[in-house]
Amino acid sequence: MPTVRTTQLPGPVRVALVIEQGRIKPVWFEQTDRPSRERIFVKEVCLVWDYMEGAAKIICFAVWDGANKYTLALDTKAFTWTLEVAEIE
């Protein structure tokens, strides 16, 4: 059975969102400290969940770009994003 390993990618992340029926949905994202600043367009939001980390609510989006799977996490207190890439082994 394959296992999934996630790796947090360093650096700041910029995310473009749309709001549909009161819910936020990521459209594209990029790592702003990379010279290429390649935008990765989200083809599908696979799963959305949230949890509390102290006083901050963290909203997570498992997304797919057609080739790779990522997790985008929004810290609603600091209003910052983190990015992880999923690798299947």
C-alpha positions, 0 to 999 in steps of 0.5 A, spaced: 500 500 500 502 506 498 504 511 503 503 519 502 508 524 505 508 531 505 513 536 505 512 543 507 515 548 502 519 554 505 517 561 504 511 566 503 506 564 499 501 568 495 494 565 494 488 568 489 481 566 492 474 566 490 468 567 494 462 562 492 456 562 496 460 564 503 465 559 502 473 561 500 476 557 494 483 557 492 484 559 484 492 559 484 498 560 488 505 561 488 511 562 492 513 569 492 520 568 494 522 564 488 525 567 482 520 564 477 514 565 481 510 560 477 503 560 478 500 553 480 493 553 478 488 549 482 484 544 478 480 541 483 479 542 491 479 535 493 478 536 501 477 542 506 478 542 513 479 546 519 482 546 526 484 550 532 491 552 533 491 556 540 487 562 538 488 561 531 483 557 526 487 554 521 483 552 514 486 547 510 485 545 502 487 539 499 488 541 492 490 538 485 493 542 479 492 536 474 499 533 476 501 534 483 497 534 490 498 540 495 495 542 502 494 550 502 493 552 510 490 559 512 492 561 519 486 566 520 489 570 526 496 571 522 492 571 515 498 567 513 499 561 508 503 555 508 504 550 503 505 543 503 506 538 497 504 531 497 508 525 495 506 518 494 511 513 495 
